[in-house]
Amino acid sequence: MAEATEEKKAVDADVKRVHTYPLIRHSDMNDEMKTETMELCVTACEKFASNNEAAAKMIKDTMDKKFGASWHAVVGEGFGFEITHEVKNLLYMFFGGTSAIIVWKCS
């Protein structure tokens, strides 16, 4: 009986974790901007669950209106990036298990 419990724990450790909540990986924004941006990203991803391009466009357009021009957004799975951004204007997060979102401002 004890062996079965240990085997189950070993199998559970190998299972991929799926996050259904927003998980901020990196951000240098102030807390208020970070919260607003995170909520916007969640809303966009829920509204356009099957269309990452439309979600990114919604995020970009809303950020341009709220915080001034030159915002960029990428929504997707399995991408890498190296960017130059303005200080205090970057958010990198995960949502819905497999989607990654990066939002940054550069002028």
N, C-alpha and C positions, 0 to 999 in steps of 0.2 A: 504494500500500500504506500509506503514512504517513497519507494522508487517511482511510482506513477506520479506522485506529487512533484518530485524533483524533475522528472521528464517534462511535465506540463510547464513548470517554471522555465526550463531551458527553451522550450518551443515558444513560449510567450515572449521571451527576451529577443528572439529572432524575428518576431512579427514586426512589419513596418508600421510605424505610428502615423495615423492620419489625423491631422488637426482640423477640426471643424470650426474653430474660432480663429480670429486674426492673430497671427504670431509675428511680432515685429522683430526682424533679424538685426537691422541696424537703422539708426536714425540720429541725425544731429539737429533736428528741429526742436523748437521750444515745445513744451508740453501741450499748450493750447492748439498750436498748428498741427502737431503730431496727431492729436485726438481727432481734430476735424478731418484731416487727410485720411486717417485710418477709416473713419466712418464713411467717408465718401467712397473709398476703395471697396469697402464691403458692400455698400449700396449698389455701386456700378457692377460688381461681379455677380451679385444676386439678380439684378435686373437683366443683365446680358450674360446669363450663365453659359450659353453655347457660342457666344461671339466675343472673343477677347479683344478684337479690334474696336468694336463699338464701346466696350467697357473702357478701354484706354482713351478713346476720344472723349467720352463723357468726363473722365477724370481730368484730362488735360484742359478741356474747355472750362470746367468749373473752377479749377485752380487758377487759370488765367483771369477769370472774372473776380475771384476772391482776393488773390494775392499778387496781381500784376502779371504781365506777359512773360513769355519764354519758359513755360513749364513743359516738361516732357514726361510721358508715361509709357511703360511697357507692361503688358499683362500677358502671361503665358506660362508654358512649362518647358523645362529643360533648356534654358538659355544662360549664357554667361555674359558678363559686361565689364567694361572698364570705361568710366566716364569722368568728365571734369564738370564740377558743379560749384555753385555759389555756396559758401559756408552757411550752415544753419538752414539748408534747403534740400535735404535728401531724406527719403524714406524708402526702405527696402523691407518688404513683408511677405508673408505667406498667408494664403486663405483657401479654405475649402479642400484642404488635403494636398493638392498637387499644384495649385496655381501660385505663381510668384508675381509680385507687383513691385515695380520700382518707379518712384516719382521723384524728379529732381528739376531744379531750376538752373538755367545757365543763360547768360545774356551776351 
